[in-house]
Amino acid sequence: MTKDLNIICVHRSKTIKDAINSIYQSGIRAAFVIDDQKKLAGIVTDGDIREAVLAGKNLNSSVTDIMITSLITATKDTSPSELLKTMTEKSIYQIPIVNPDGTMADVVLLIELKQVPLSKQDITSEEVEAIKEVLSSPYLTIGPKIKEFESVFADYIGMKHAIAVNSGTSGLHLAMRAFEIKDGNEVITTPFSFIASANAPLFERAKPVFVDIDEKTLCIDPAKIEEKITPRTKAILPVDIFGYVADMDPILDIAKRHNLIVIEDACEALGSEYKGKKAGSFGNIAAFGFTPNKQITTAEGGIIVTNNDEVAELCRSMRNQGREEKPGSLAYTTLGYNYRMTELSAALGVTQMKRIEEILARRSQIASLYNERLKKIKNVHIPYVGPEINKMSWFVYVIQLNPEKFSRQERNEVIAKLGKRGVNCRDRFPPIHLEPLYVGTFGYKAGDFPITERVSGATIALPFHNNLTEEEVIYVCDSLEKVLSEINPDPRKGSGFRP
Ligand SMILES: Cc1ncc(COP(=O)(O)O)c(C=O)c1O
């Protein structure tokens, strides 16, 4: 992006095409039209150009034909808060700053005044001190902090063993290895997830077999699992999406009847509870992840939990190149990897776990603030939390737009427009079965998992982190309401959508 006046300004003798070129080169959504004395005469936005072209206007017509002359301008003395107020109230993304003689001096963009990040890690001075201590200790890896983190974590989840690894993905991979999931096996899982959950069986050349999701919980629909079971099925891999624990009772029941392993992907659900039990405590094994957007972070990192002694020992060995887990032994007894967590990460994990309840409470409070404001906005569906979830650990805050009113493309436009207001959002998640890897490998196509596809075309993950302020939540919600009405200007047409 450039604010070079030679690029962002076009002379009034120029054409619409020249204005498009100016916008393209500057990356700013408008070109500023100037006269012979270089005084600001008007503005042409990308939206004005789009409308003019749709109305059949020739690109070689004069830029003055479509420029707006009733301009909102500011001077160098206008305060940032005044600028921000004008921009947000009037839905303006840029304001030209003019000199006393009317010539253009500069331009101020909304995104320069306001940025609400999608996520942000929350590291306190206590955590910084914990890392410093490790740095001056004899251990940077395989030391006491790993043991402490594992012990704290296993206790918290209520499982016998916790094995720290360097990512949630590594954890899922070791779960595959530990239960001998291999070529020729099938693993039943959800296409609505972060791609790592479906990739894990692929690491061992097993096939991920997708089952569509429940439209409320957004987790795998247990009612559709049995029809996908074949003699090759070895495991079910439910994902606790966005922190929502999958419907574990029927899943465990199916697994028991068909003699299947349950591998829980709890990477997003640290602290959530389903019918009084913690996420990660249901299956034969579970994996958690700790990237910086998670409830707690170890920068990169993950952990496996299990009650099975043999599996725990095998996972400990495999994370460390397959070295035997016996004191003093240097024998490599199985094929392993370097999936070790560092002591620095573990120290971060231990310190963050000390305030886990405080973190979850804060996230819950922010989710409630969002719920309160968003439930008043038509065509917005706030996240569902059913009665079986007696504690929701919010990983992200994901709304859905009414798909009858906003197409996938319009949803993308909403995200882009929010970005221009400094509200950083994203779609979450694109359907895994439609990723090129999966289309190419398994021949999946659009329409195979209709609920996943519909939901995935409607989701918007709003900014969400421990330190999001109420004022920021209000700004996000107001911006969303404005942007929705720009794209679908008659909210009365909305159906009061609630899936
Ligand atoms: C559902 C799910 N599974 C697996 C992972 C993988 O975790 P990591 O990024 O730590 O490898 C993530 C991470 O974001 C996730 O959200």
The ligand as an ORCA input file, in Angstrom:
! r2SCAN-3c Opt
* xyz 0 1
  C      -8.990    -29.541     15.809
  C      -7.498    -29.438     15.733
  N      -6.788    -30.560     15.570
  C      -5.453    -30.539     15.506
  C      -4.745    -29.368     15.598
  C      -3.266    -29.390     15.440
  O      -2.577    -28.790     16.459
  P      -1.132    -28.140     16.176
  O      -1.330    -26.930     15.354
  O      -0.607    -27.876     17.539
  O      -0.334    -29.181     15.451
  C      -5.442    -28.165     15.785
  C      -4.696    -26.913     15.905
  O      -5.041    -25.823     15.726
  C      -6.857    -28.192     15.832
  O      -7.564    -27.076     15.957
*
